[in-house]
């Protein structure tokens, strides 16, 4: 009985943690381009695009995505830096296509998108110290998601080992920890994710 109570308590705690971190339950929850960042820095990228021409082929698109991923991995010494999980049309709208990529980290995400998709949009996930040292932070002003309190760039520098996401991707971002501060233009959703799709410029997300 005691073991059963412990299991239930752990399950409840796990559910609370997921809710606080803005985790969603799969494709049915994804309606626009979305990035899930896990605690180890791995990223799942739900890329949604137009698929409204008669001559578009799902099988050809899938083969192209797989080939690009294989080519990238071979260039990285056969390391599985990127994988294609699925390529399919949206259940609710077949004029939209969903490609789901998994990356081992933000470096692979950035390099793959630049080489394969010719996109220069980038993302960073790491500590505040790392973000400053790698030049990801410039003229930033954050606001508390709780009470709109302002955190300046100098104040952010003092956060040191706290985790930060920096991106200019126009996407919904699911974070691996509770969000405490976001930059101008970003919106905190009810499920704890951050909508960066309408932000003008780079978005900064500080976590607890």
N, C-alpha and C positions, 0 to 999 in steps of 0.2 A: 504493500500500500504506500509506504514511504517513497519507494522508487517511482511509483506511478505519479505521486504528487510532485516529485522533483521534475519528472518529464513534462508534466503539464505547465509547471512554472517556467521551465526553460523554453517551451514552445511559445508561451505568452510573451516572454521577454524577447524572443526572436522576432515575433510579429510586430512588437512595438518598435524594435530597432529598424526593421524594414520600413515601417510607415514613416519613421522620423527621417530616414535617409532618402525617401522619395523613390522607392522601387516600384516598378509596374509589373503587371502580370503577363506579358507576352505581346504578340502581334496585335491582339484585339485592342490593346491600350495605346498602340502607336498609330497616330493619324498624320504625323508630319515627321520630317527628318529628326532623328533622335539619337543621342549618344548616352550609353550607360557606362559609367566609370566604376570599376571595382576597387577594393581597398589596396590591391597589389599593383594597381595602375593599368591593368588590362582594360580594353575598351571594346564594346560591342556597338557597331555603327549601323543603324537602321536608315539607309539612304532611300528616299522616296523621289521618284522622277516621273516625268510624263511618259505615257505608253499609249498614245491615242492615234497612231497611224496603222492602216491596214497591213502595211508591209513589215511592221515590227514583229520580230520572232522571239518568243521567250526562251526557246532552246538556244538560239544564237547568242542572245544576251548572256545567258547563264554560262555558255562555253567561253565567251569573251572574258567574263569576270573571273572564271576559274583559271584561264590561261594567264591573265595579268597577275593573279595571286601567285601562281606557280613560278612565273618569271621573276617576280620580286623576291620570293623565297630563295630561289637559286642564286640570285645576286647577293643574297645575305648569307651565303654559305650553307644553303639547304636548311637554314633555321626556319621554323614555322612561325614567322613573324605575323603573317596574315592568313586568314582562312575565310572562305565563302561558305556561310551556313545555308543560305537559301536565296533563290531568285523566284519571285512569284508576283502576280498581280494582287492588288488589295481586294479583299473579300467584298468590301462595300463599294469599291470603285475600280472597275477593271481597266479604266483609262490611266491608272496610276500603277507603277511597278515598284516593288520593294526588293532591295538587295541588302542582305544582312552580312556584314563583315565582322570578323573578330580579330583584334590586334593585340599583340603582347605588350604594347605600351604606346605612349604618345609619340615617341620618336618614329616608330614604324607607321603609325597613323599619318603623320605629317609627310614622311618621305614617300609613302605609297600614293597618297593623294596628289602629291606634286608630280611624281613620275608617271603614274598610270592615268589619272583623271585630269591632269593639267590644272589642278586647283591649288591655289596658294594659301587657302585658309588653314590655319593651324590651331592646335590645342596643346596645352601644357597641364600636367598634373604632377604636383610634388609639394615640397615645403615652400614656405614664403622665402626662406633663405636661398633656396635653389632658384626660385623664380627671379629674384633680384640678381643673383650671380650670373644667370644665363640671359639677362637682358629682356625678360618678358614683362617687366613692370615699368611703365612710363606715365607720369602725370595721372595717377589714379586717385579717385575719391570714392569711398565706399559708404553705403548706408546700411544701418542695422535693419534686418527684416522684422525685428521685434518692435522697435520704437523710433526708427528713422535717425538714430544717432549717427553722426558723421565720423568716419575714420579716415584720416589723411594718409598720404603716402608714407610720411615719417612714422606715424603711429602703426601703420601696417608693417613696416620694417621691424618693429619690436615684437611682432607675433612669431618670428623665428621659425619654429618647427611645426607650426600649424599648417594644415594642408590647404592648398589653393588650386583652383582651376582657372586657367586663363585661355580664352578662345575668341576667335572671330568667326567661328562657324555659326551660321544662322540655323540653330537647332534647339531642341529641348534637351537639357542636360540633366541626367539622373546621377546624383552624387553619392559617394560611398560613406558620407557622414552628414550629420545635420548642418544645414546652411545657416550661417549667422549674419554674414554681410554680403551684399551684392552691389555691383556698380550701376550707374545710371543707365536706364533703358532696359535692364533685365527685370524680369517679373518672376516672383516666387509663386508657383502654383500650389493649389490646395494639397496635392499629394507630396509636396516637398521638393519637387523638381524645379528647375529654373528654365524659363522660356527666354532664350536669347535671340529668337528669330526676328524680332522687331528692333533690336538694339542697333544704335548707330555707332559702329566701331567695335573696339575690343571689350569683351565682358570679363569681369573678375568675380569669382565666387570663393569666398572664404568660408571654411568649415570649422566646426567645433572641435 
